[in-house]
Amino acid sequence: MSRRVIYVVRSWPRLSQTFVLNEVLALERRGIDLAIFALVHSEETVVQPQVAEVRAPLTVLTRRRRALRARLRAHGSVLTAAPQEYAATLWFALRHPSLAAGYTSGTALQCFDHAVTVAARVLRMRQEGVAPDHLHAHFAHDPALVGLLAARLTGLPFSFTGHARDLLQIPPAALAARAAAATALVTCCEANAEHIEAAVPAEARPPVLVVHHGVDLARFRPAAADPGRLPTILSVGRLVEKKGYDDLLQALALLRATSPTFRCDVYGDGPLRPRLLELRDQLGLRDHVVLHGACSNDRVLAALASATVFTLAPRHTEDGDRDGIPNVLVEAMACAVPVVTTAAGGIPELLRHEENGLLVPPGDVPALAAGIRRLLGNPWLQRRLGTAGRATVARDYDVHDAAQKLELVFRGSVGSERPRDTSSAMAVAP
């Protein structure tokens, strides 16, 4: 039996969140009918071409053209159909403004307003005979709060996914309130699951399910090697502090001193772009490093086909922000491109040092330079680690397997025990 799911996200379509797009497409391929509600439209000029494949209807909750009259109509319909639920949920939002504390952009009342719009759509779907079965929010901050409130208004079972900053930078009490209302809490790595278990009391905690970001292995696959190509280092990510691009540039300056023949292509945009361009030029890397800016996933795929090495230098920031498992690492490994990266966040769950890639300590610039140098100078190691990386992704990071696990969440079939990764921690290059 097919399922109908209300799916709440922060921003749609978001270029840097291809894992959300991948998830939506994989769920739809499993026959799940989604209705997407986005708090904001990304307004990005570059859009992933795969967005056109999404069948789900989209409602953007904060579009300026969304007339006050339509919002009042939504409140009126929900108040008329479910007066007790409406009053109780409004009172809940008024009594708990701290639910919107920390890394959030809306107040509890604003999230209530959004939740009423979602609830009005649910009422309409029920009247049309296409009632949804479940409500899922992707991200633990504003989307999960909207989902919690909409679930209270509609009685739908509710679950949510938490990733990185959205999970780590909301107060434990706010996270616990969301968790207590959920049938399941999904996250992308064991490091996040451990944070949830530390922050949320056992009595308020639903089953916690680790579902790795998946990639489409039919799209991301190894390309034929070109032995005559210039050694090319590739990196993809937002130009923000936690991605460590200043560390990467410093490492490339060390690499240039002993291995002057290479090129580094960086794809991604962000607030640190001017500072990184200035640092690149100060380090004498203008002829070696190109910051291409934002690009589509198809362009990343083409860049992976010509890359010798993929590198990323994530680290933990002072305010607690960190990556889970960056999806670009999974994409590179799926293409059998050898990876050198840092042991930040959940990355050691994906990459085992010397087994399917090279790991260095976060912030260790000389170690990062040494890892890149080692890979560039050793084609045999490139092939060995690239092959092992592809095998890892095929086994544990297939997007279709991830969608199957989420479907169990939507069906309420998640058990109380979460499978744990009991393997020993892997070594990190000194």
VEXDREN-2710 file (C-alpha; in Angstrom, 1 decimal):
% VEXDREN-2710
k/r/px/py/pz
1/MET/0.0/0.0/0.0
2/SER/1.4/3.4/-1.0
3/ARG/2.0/6.0/1.7
4/ARG/1.2/9.8/1.6
5/VAL/3.6/11.9/3.6
6/ILE/3.8/15.6/4.5
7/TYR/7.5/16.5/4.1
8/VAL/8.6/19.8/5.8
9/VAL/12.0/21.3/4.9
10/ARG/13.8/24.6/5.7
11/SER/14.6/25.7/2.1
12/TRP/13.7/24.3/-1.3
13/PRO/15.5/23.8/-3.6
14/ARG/18.8/24.2/-1.8
15/LEU/21.9/23.7/-4.0
16/SER/24.1/22.6/-1.1
17/GLN/21.6/20.1/0.2
18/THR/21.6/17.5/-2.5
19/PHE/21.0/14.8/0.1
20/VAL/17.5/16.2/0.6
21/LEU/16.8/16.1/-3.1
22/ASN/18.2/12.6/-3.4
23/GLU/16.0/11.5/-0.5
24/VAL/12.9/13.0/-2.0
25/LEU/13.5/11.4/-5.4
26/ALA/14.3/8.0/-3.9
27/LEU/11.2/8.0/-1.8
28/GLU/9.1/8.9/-4.8
29/ARG/10.6/6.0/-6.7
30/ARG/9.4/3.7/-3.9
31/GLY/5.9/4.9/-4.6
32/ILE/5.6/7.3/-1.7
33/ASP/3.5/10.4/-2.4
34/LEU/5.0/13.5/-0.9
35/ALA/3.7/17.0/-0.3
36/ILE/6.6/19.3/0.3
37/PHE/6.3/22.4/2.5
38/ALA/9.3/24.7/2.6
39/LEU/9.7/27.5/5.1
40/VAL/11.5/29.6/2.5
41/HIS/12.4/29.4/-1.2
42/SER/16.2/29.3/-1.7
43/GLU/16.1/31.9/-4.5
44/GLU/19.5/30.5/-5.7
45/THR/20.3/31.1/-9.3
46/VAL/21.8/27.7/-9.8
47/VAL/19.4/24.8/-9.4
48/GLN/20.0/21.1/-9.5
49/PRO/18.6/19.8/-12.8
50/GLN/17.1/16.8/-10.9
51/VAL/14.7/19.2/-9.2
52/ALA/12.6/18.9/-12.4
53/GLU/12.1/15.2/-11.7
54/VAL/10.3/15.8/-8.4
55/ARG/6.6/15.1/-8.7
56/ALA/5.6/16.4/-5.2
57/PRO/3.6/19.6/-5.0
58/LEU/5.5/22.4/-3.3
59/THR/4.1/25.0/-0.9
60/VAL/6.5/27.8/0.2
61/LEU/5.2/29.1/3.6
62/THR/6.8/32.5/3.6
63/ARG/6.4/33.7/0.0
64/ARG/5.4/37.4/0.0
65/ARG/2.6/36.8/-2.4
66/ARG/1.0/34.4/0.1
67/ALA/-1.9/36.8/1.0
68/LEU/-3.0/37.5/4.5
69/ARG/-6.5/36.5/3.4
70/ALA/-5.3/33.0/2.5
71/ARG/-3.5/32.6/5.9
72/LEU/-6.6/33.8/7.8
73/ARG/-8.7/31.3/5.7
74/ALA/-6.3/28.5/6.8
75/HIS/-6.6/29.5/10.5
76/GLY/-10.4/29.6/10.1
77/SER/-10.7/26.2/8.5
78/VAL/-8.5/24.5/11.2
79/LEU/-10.2/26.3/14.0
80/THR/-13.6/25.2/12.7
81/ALA/-12.6/21.6/12.0
82/ALA/-10.5/21.1/15.2
83/PRO/-11.2/23.8/17.7
84/GLN/-9.8/22.0/20.7
85/GLU/-6.6/21.0/18.9
86/TYR/-6.2/24.6/17.6
87/ALA/-6.6/26.2/21.0
88/ALA/-4.4/23.6/22.7
89/THR/-1.6/24.0/20.1
90/LEU/-1.7/27.8/20.2
91/TRP/-1.5/27.7/24.0
92/PHE/1.4/25.3/23.8
93/ALA/3.3/27.6/21.4
94/LEU/2.5/30.7/23.7
95/ARG/3.7/28.8/26.8
96/HIS/6.9/27.5/25.3
97/PRO/8.6/30.3/23.3
98/SER/12.0/28.7/24.2
99/LEU/11.2/26.0/21.7
100/ALA/12.4/28.4/19.1
101/ALA/15.7/29.2/20.9
102/GLY/19.2/28.7/19.6
103/TYR/19.8/28.0/15.9
104/THR/16.3/28.9/14.6
105/SER/15.1/31.8/12.5
106/GLY/11.4/31.9/13.5
107/THR/9.5/32.3/16.7
108/ALA/7.3/29.7/18.2
109/LEU/4.2/31.7/17.1
110/GLN/5.6/32.0/13.5
111/CYS/6.1/28.3/13.4
112/PHE/2.5/27.9/14.7
113/ASP/1.3/30.0/11.8
114/HIS/3.2/27.8/9.3
115/ALA/1.9/24.7/11.0
116/VAL/-1.7/25.9/10.6
117/THR/-1.1/26.2/6.8
118/VAL/0.2/22.6/6.8
119/ALA/-2.8/21.5/8.9
120/ALA/-5.3/23.2/6.5
121/ARG/-3.7/21.3/3.6
122/VAL/-4.1/18.1/5.5
123/LEU/-7.8/18.8/6.2
124/ARG/-8.3/19.5/2.5
125/MET/-6.5/16.2/1.5
126/ARG/-8.7/14.3/3.9
127/GLN/-11.8/15.9/2.4
128/GLU/-10.6/14.9/-1.1
129/GLY/-10.0/11.3/0.0
130/VAL/-6.2/11.4/-0.2
131/ALA/-5.4/11.7/3.5
132/PRO/-1.7/11.7/4.4
133/ASP/-0.4/8.9/6.7
134/HIS/2.6/10.6/8.3
135/LEU/4.4/13.9/8.7
136/HIS/8.2/14.1/8.5
137/ALA/10.4/17.2/9.0
138/HIS/13.9/17.3/7.5
139/PHE/16.1/19.3/9.9
140/ALA/15.7/19.6/13.7
141/HIS/15.4/23.3/14.0
142/ASP/12.5/25.3/12.5
143/PRO/11.2/22.5/10.3
144/ALA/10.9/20.0/13.2
145/LEU/9.1/22.6/15.3
146/VAL/6.6/23.3/12.5
147/GLY/6.2/19.5/12.2
148/LEU/5.6/19.1/15.9
149/LEU/2.9/21.8/15.9
150/ALA/1.3/20.5/12.7
151/ALA/1.2/17.0/14.2
152/ARG/-0.6/18.4/17.3
153/LEU/-3.1/20.1/15.1
154/THR/-3.8/17.1/12.8
155/GLY/-3.1/14.0/14.9
156/LEU/-0.7/12.7/12.3
157/PRO/2.3/10.6/13.5
158/PHE/5.4/12.8/13.3
159/SER/9.2/12.1/12.8
160/PHE/12.1/14.3/12.0
161/THR/15.7/14.1/10.7
162/GLY/18.6/16.0/12.4
163/HIS/21.9/16.6/10.7
164/ALA/24.5/19.0/12.0
165/ARG/24.1/22.6/13.2
166/ASP/20.3/22.2/13.2
167/LEU/20.7/19.4/15.7
168/LEU/23.7/20.6/17.7
169/GLN/22.8/24.2/18.2
170/ILE/19.3/24.1/19.6
171/PRO/19.0/23.8/23.4
172/PRO/18.7/20.3/24.8
173/ALA/15.2/21.1/26.2
174/ALA/14.0/22.2/22.8
175/LEU/15.4/19.0/21.2
176/ALA/13.8/16.9/23.9
177/ALA/10.4/18.5/23.3
178/ARG/10.6/17.7/19.6
179/ALA/11.8/14.2/20.3
180/ALA/9.1/13.5/22.9
181/ALA/6.4/14.2/20.2
182/ALA/8.1/12.0/17.5
183/THR/7.6/8.4/16.6
184/ALA/11.3/8.2/15.5
185/LEU/14.3/10.5/15.2
186/VAL/16.5/10.0/12.2
187/THR/20.1/11.2/11.9
188/CYS/23.0/10.7/9.4
189/CYS/25.8/9.3/11.7
190/GLU/26.5/7.7/15.0
191/ALA/28.2/10.8/16.3
192/ASN/24.9/12.6/16.0
193/ALA/23.1/9.7/17.6
194/GLU/25.4/9.8/20.6
195/HIS/24.7/13.6/20.9
196/ILE/20.9/12.9/20.9
197/GLU/21.3/10.2/23.5
198/ALA/23.3/12.6/25.7
199/ALA/20.9/15.5/25.2
200/VAL/17.5/13.8/25.4
201/PRO/16.4/11.9/28.5
202/ALA/15.6/8.2/27.8
203/GLU/12.0/8.7/28.8
204/ALA/11.5/11.4/26.2
205/ARG/13.5/9.7/23.4
206/PRO/11.9/7.8/20.6
207/PRO/13.8/5.2/18.6
208/VAL/16.9/6.8/17.1
209/LEU/17.7/5.6/13.6
210/VAL/21.0/6.2/11.8
211/VAL/20.3/6.5/8.1
212/HIS/23.4/7.5/6.1
213/HIS/23.1/10.0/3.2
214/GLY/22.8/8.0/0.1
215/VAL/23.9/8.5/-3.5
216/ASP/22.6/7.1/-6.7
217/LEU/25.2/4.6/-7.6
218/ALA/24.0/4.5/-11.2
219/ARG/24.9/8.2/-11.6
220/PHE/28.0/8.4/-9.4
221/ARG/30.3/5.7/-10.8
222/PRO/34.0/5.4/-11.7
223/ALA/35.2/7.1/-14.9
224/ALA/38.0/5.9/-17.2
225/ALA/41.4/7.1/-16.0
226/ASP/43.4/9.5/-18.1
227/PRO/47.1/8.8/-17.4
228/GLY/48.3/12.0/-19.1
229/ARG/46.1/14.5/-17.2
230/LEU/47.5/17.1/-14.9
231/PRO/47.3/16.0/-11.3
232/THR/44.0/17.5/-10.2
233/ILE/42.8/18.0/-6.6
234/LEU/39.1/18.5/-6.2
235/SER/37.1/19.9/-3.3
236/VAL/33.4/20.7/-3.1
237/GLY/31.6/22.5/-0.2
238/ARG/30.2/25.7/1.2
239/LEU/32.8/28.3/1.9
240/VAL/32.1/28.5/5.6
241/GLU/34.3/28.1/8.6
242/LYS/33.5/24.5/9.5
243/LYS/34.7/23.3/6.0
244/GLY/38.3/24.4/6.8
245/TYR/39.1/25.9/3.4
246/ASP/41.7/28.1/4.9
247/ASP/43.5/25.0/6.2
248/LEU/43.3/23.4/2.7
249/LEU/44.9/26.5/1.1
250/GLN/47.7/26.4/3.7
251/ALA/48.2/22.7/3.0
252/LEU/48.3/23.4/-0.8
253/ALA/51.0/26.1/-0.2
254/LEU/53.1/23.4/1.6
255/LEU/52.4/21.0/-1.2
256/ARG/53.6/23.5/-3.8
257/ALA/57.0/23.8/-2.2
258/THR/57.8/20.1/-3.1
259/SER/55.2/19.2/-5.8
260/PRO/54.7/22.3/-8.0
261/THR/52.7/20.6/-10.7
262/PHE/49.1/20.3/-9.7
263/ARG/45.7/22.1/-10.0
264/CYS/43.1/22.4/-7.4
265/ASP/39.4/23.1/-8.3
266/VAL/37.1/24.2/-5.6
267/TYR/33.3/24.2/-6.2
268/GLY/31.0/26.0/-3.8
269/ASP/30.1/29.4/-2.6
270/GLY/29.6/31.1/0.7
271/PRO/30.4/34.1/2.9
272/LEU/34.2/33.3/3.2
273/ARG/34.8/33.5/-0.6
274/PRO/36.4/37.0/-0.6
275/ARG/38.7/36.1/2.3
276/LEU/39.7/32.8/0.7
277/LEU/40.5/34.5/-2.6
278/GLU/42.7/36.9/-0.7
279/LEU/44.5/34.1/1.2
280/ARG/45.0/32.1/-2.0
281/ASP/46.8/35.1/-3.6
282/GLN/48.8/35.8/-0.5
283/LEU/50.0/32.2/-0.5
284/GLY/51.1/32.4/-4.2
285/LEU/48.4/29.9/-5.3
286/ARG/46.7/32.0/-8.0
287/ASP/48.0/29.7/-10.8
288/HIS/47.2/26.5/-8.9
289/VAL/43.8/27.1/-7.2
290/VAL/40.5/28.1/-8.9
291/LEU/37.4/28.9/-6.8
292/HIS/34.6/28.2/-9.3
293/GLY/31.6/29.2/-7.2
294/ALA/28.3/27.4/-7.0
295/CYS/27.5/24.7/-9.5
296/SER/25.0/21.9/-10.2
297/ASN/25.5/18.3/-9.2
298/ASP/26.0/17.5/-12.8
299/ARG/29.1/19.8/-12.9
300/VAL/30.4/18.1/-9.7
301/LEU/30.0/14.8/-11.4
302/ALA/32.0/16.0/-14.4
303/ALA/34.7/17.3/-12.1
304/LEU/34.9/14.0/-10.3
305/ALA/35.5/12.3/-13.6
306/SER/38.8/14.2/-14.1
307/ALA/39.9/14.4/-10.5
308/THR/43.1/12.6/-9.2
309/VAL/42.3/13.2/-5.5
310/PHE/39.4/14.6/-3.6
311/THR/40.0/16.5/-0.4
312/LEU/38.0/18.2/2.3
313/ALA/39.3/19.7/5.6
314/PRO/36.3/20.0/8.0
315/ARG/36.7/20.9/11.6
316/HIS/34.7/21.8/14.7
317/THR/34.0/25.5/15.2
318/GLU/34.1/27.3/18.5
319/ASP/30.3/27.6/18.6
320/GLY/29.9/23.8/18.2
321/ASP/29.1/23.6/14.5
322/ARG/30.4/20.6/12.7
323/ASP/29.7/18.3/9.8
324/GLY/28.0/14.9/10.1
325/ILE/29.1/13.0/7.1
326/PRO/29.5/15.4/4.1
327/ASN/27.7/14.0/1.1
328/VAL/30.4/15.1/-1.2
329/LEU/32.8/12.6/0.4
330/VAL/30.3/9.8/-0.4
331/GLU/29.9/11.0/-4.0
332/ALA/33.7/11.1/-4.5
333/MET/34.1/7.6/-3.1
334/ALA/31.2/6.4/-5.2
335/CYS/33.2/7.6/-8.2
336/ALA/36.3/5.7/-6.9
337/VAL/38.2/9.0/-6.5
338/PRO/40.7/8.5/-3.6
339/VAL/39.9/10.8/-0.6
340/VAL/42.0/12.5/2.0
341/THR/40.0/14.3/4.7
342/THR/39.9/15.0/8.4
343/ALA/38.5/13.0/11.3
344/ALA/35.8/15.6/12.1
345/GLY/32.2/14.9/13.0
346/GLY/30.9/11.6/11.7
347/ILE/33.6/11.2/8.9
348/PRO/35.4/8.4/10.6
349/GLU/32.2/6.3/10.3
350/LEU/32.6/6.6/6.5
351/LEU/36.3/6.6/6.0
352/ARG/38.9/4.3/7.6
353/HIS/42.5/5.4/7.4
354/GLU/44.6/3.4/5.0
355/GLU/41.6/1.2/4.2
356/ASN/39.3/3.3/2.0
357/GLY/40.9/6.7/2.2
358/LEU/43.3/8.8/4.3
359/LEU/42.3/10.5/7.5
360/VAL/44.2/13.3/9.2
361/PRO/43.5/15.2/12.4
362/PRO/41.3/18.3/12.0
363/GLY/43.3/21.5/11.7
364/ASP/46.6/19.6/11.1
365/VAL/47.8/21.4/8.0
366/PRO/51.1/19.6/7.5
367/ALA/49.4/16.2/7.8
368/LEU/46.8/17.2/5.2
369/ALA/49.5/18.4/2.9
370/ALA/51.4/15.1/3.4
371/GLY/48.3/13.0/2.7
372/ILE/47.6/14.9/-0.6
373/ARG/51.2/14.6/-1.6
374/ARG/51.2/10.9/-0.9
375/LEU/48.2/10.2/-3.0
376/LEU/49.3/12.4/-5.9
377/GLY/52.6/10.5/-6.1
378/ASN/51.3/6.9/-5.8
379/PRO/48.9/5.7/-8.6
380/TRP/48.8/2.3/-7.0
381/LEU/47.5/3.7/-3.7
382/GLN/45.0/5.9/-5.7
383/ARG/43.5/2.8/-7.3
384/ARG/43.5/0.7/-4.1
385/LEU/41.8/3.4/-2.0
386/GLY/39.4/4.4/-4.8
387/THR/38.2/0.8/-5.3
388/ALA/37.7/0.3/-1.6
389/GLY/35.8/3.6/-1.3
390/ARG/33.4/2.6/-4.1
391/ALA/32.8/-0.7/-2.3
392/THR/32.1/1.1/1.0
393/VAL/29.5/3.3/-0.6
394/ALA/27.9/0.4/-2.5
395/ARG/27.5/-1.5/0.7
396/ASP/26.4/1.2/3.1
397/TYR/25.4/4.4/1.3
398/ASP/23.0/3.5/-1.5
399/VAL/20.2/6.1/-1.6
400/HIS/17.6/3.4/-2.3
401/ASP/18.5/1.5/0.9
402/ALA/18.2/4.8/2.8
403/ALA/14.8/5.4/1.3
404/GLN/13.7/1.9/2.3
405/LYS/14.7/2.6/6.0
406/LEU/12.8/5.9/5.9
407/GLU/9.7/4.1/4.6
408/LEU/9.8/2.0/7.7
409/VAL/9.7/5.2/9.8
410/PHE/6.7/6.4/7.8
411/ARG/5.0/3.1/8.4
412/GLY/5.7/3.1/12.1
413/SER/7.7/0.0/11.8
414/VAL/10.9/1.1/13.6
415/GLY/11.9/-1.0/16.6
416/SER/13.0/0.3/19.9
417/GLU/16.6/-0.8/19.5
418/ARG/19.0/1.1/17.2
419/PRO/21.8/-0.9/15.6
420/ARG/25.1/0.4/16.7
421/ASP/28.5/0.6/14.9
422/THR/30.6/-1.5/17.3
423/SER/33.7/-1.5/15.2
424/SER/36.8/0.0/16.7
425/ALA/37.8/3.5/16.0
426/MET/40.2/3.8/13.0
427/ALA/43.6/5.2/13.2
428/VAL/44.3/8.8/12.0
429/ALA/47.5/9.8/10.3
430/PRO/49.8/11.4/12.7
END
